[in-house]
Amino acid sequence: MRICQSWERAMAKKGIFILFIVGIFFNCCLNIVVASNLDKNTGTAPLITLPDIKVIKGVVKKKETASSLLNKYLPLKTIYEICRQSKNIFSLAYIKAGRPYKIILQENCLIGFEYEINKKDRLVVQKEKNNFSVKRLPIQYDVNIQVVTSTIESTLFEAVKKAGERNELAQKLSDIFAWDIDFLRHIQPGDQFRVLVEKKYRDGKLSGYGKIQAAFFNNKGTLFKAFLYKNANGVPRYYNENGKSLQKAFLKAPLAFTRISSKFTLKRFHPIFKEYRPHPGVDYSAPKGTPIRTVGDGVITQIGFNTGGMGNCIKIQHYNGYTTSYNHMSKFAHGMAKNKKVLQGDVIGYVGMTGRATGPHLDFRMTKNGKLVDPLKNRPPSTTPIKPDEMEAFIARTIELSERIMTAQNLDSHEKKTS
């Protein structure tokens, strides 16, 4: 037994010795190879030559197409194949003037092409071996959460601009309080707002805004609060401090920041017929082309030109006995059709003066169970509030957001996010 153990120890030592010798030999060989490749003049190893990568950035010009952008680098057959692949993702036939793009070259051969579809997504064409893949991917932003505050002297847009921000922020803020504050009639000098908002940056420059996390708006001495909260179903919505949803069945108005030129009345002097007639709707005066939004979820029941004087019009049936109609449009939004489902806030058309009209405006009408009602006086109910079993988590969230929004200092939460 002792002889066997002694023999095993001897063999182990011999194995270790052999490995040690092999290691020394391998190291010597490696040094010889490296030495043979050293630069004779400097005594250093030569740098590895990497492929020459070149990125060409640009903006699509008028009348430019995918073919005109890529035909310098690819044969038409390949371009057509890429366009064919893109049809079910985002058709390259629909690239628009003013949108950014990138052409990526490797030793003057195209290996990639990127086109920014909108502020959220980009179309990425990438060479993989001998073929090209086409994908739709989110745009990467640096997101910094900041507090923005201002006092209104004339308009919300002016106050936002005074705070050093863009009109986009004014639109987002008005969308949140659209059910409680009529930004056409209720805004007055001295009103104030404070917003906790995600600001999106690319290459150090402000590119736009993400979600408003919380907003306080003091309108005529009444303080309105909004908190973004994701409920148990994963749906993010805005609620007030009591857990009631700010979203209601209908928006206050189908247009933002325009002027009411005529209200609902049974006796109005008609500007064309020069006589008093009922006007069972609200006229919103606005520049031609101003987007028109549906005030609530529903289904389009009528769309087309009305020969009775309403011009281009859309009628929508809602789920609670209401119908709304939008008249005198210059044109309909892309994709609008009879029986199409639309969601609250969707753009359905644009202001015009088709039919009998003396100037560009929207004639907006509403019925409930077939009876015409005054849209300015209608008060639809709110949507579902916070459930009792979620109230504790909701209150904790509102306390956190309130503390953050009431500190005027910007919040350093720089992190990489997608739109």
Phi, psi and omega in degrees: 000313179298324181296319180296317181295321179295323181293320180295318179297321180296317180294321179298315178299321180294322179295318179297319180297319181296317178298321179298317180294317180297320179298316179298318181296316180297319180295320178297317180296320180295318178297323180295317181296315180297316181298323182290340181260001179291145175297128185295331183275319185258342182075014179246158179288142180291148177290144177283129181280120179267154178299146181281110180258130180230132179245123178254118179257144179199180177234134182299128179265167178301137179072000175282145179233173177300321180296316182291334178281327189253348188292347176285339187244341184225149174290154183303324180301317180291320179298317179297323179293320177296318178298322179296317180294330185280347188304316183276356180252297169198116186293126177295348177290344184255019178296143187245149175297139179096350180270137181289153175213164175227139171244124184251122183244144173234111185053047177067013174250134182290125177240355180194152177214131179234136178229129181277107183295314178205197182283351182256320190237155175227149175266125184244118175253123186226136179280129178231104187062245182257005182237170177244136174257151180233125182223155172251118185233153178288151176277135180274132177232155165270124184249127179235119180278126185225158175261127177240130181221148180196164177245135183278131175252325178225299181229164177295320179301316181296321181292322178293318178296321179298329179280001178085019183248177183263164179301332180304323180292322177298319179295317179297319181294317180293328178296323182294316184261015186299338182273342184245334182238125175272105185285358174273323190241335192263349181283139178215159179303138181101343174298145182229154174220154175221127188230135172255108191227149173278124177251128186259131182238146171225127181055036177080000181249143178296125181253337181163195184236145174265221182283140167280119182282324179201153180211136174243132180226117179264107184243113179054038176089354178257127182266119175258136180237147178222132178232130177279125182218134178265116184284182185298336179275002178081013182264119179279129178218166178260133180231157172277182186293345179265003178087009177273136181294137176282340182283131178241177185299329182225148171289159178296324183208152179278353178233154178250134171058051175236187184245135175280118182262342178203134181260174176294123181203154177271355182211103179226139178286116184285127185291341181260312183277349176058043176209163181279128180218157175295147174231088186277049180196189178235131176262127177251112178279129182202157178299149177302133179097354177298130182296139177250129182250142173290137185281347180202165176297146177175195181232134178288120179258335178219141175205134179147193181268126180266119183283354180277005176113353182276351179067212178291123184218156176229136174241134183238131174266124180262172189272002186236029178089359181263151166230150175230148177229146186231117192237160178072022181298149173285322177197165178268153176291155181300133176092355180288134181201161178298140181074006177282136176278136178234152181249153181309128179094350178295139175283122183251343180184192186222145184301140177207203178214038177287155184079207180273102181207142180264352179192166181293124178195169174249125171266113185247129182229154183218139173233152174234118184053040176087354182255131179296136179231161179277113181301331183284340181255351182287131181236087180290155181288162176285165174277186188302130177279179176297134179288150182305321182285353177254355188298322181298314179293323180295315180298319178299321180292318180293324177296315179299312182292324179297318179296321182288319184287335181275357171266120185290346181286144177289150184263124181275088177233055182290116179209154182280127179219163172258158182295000000 
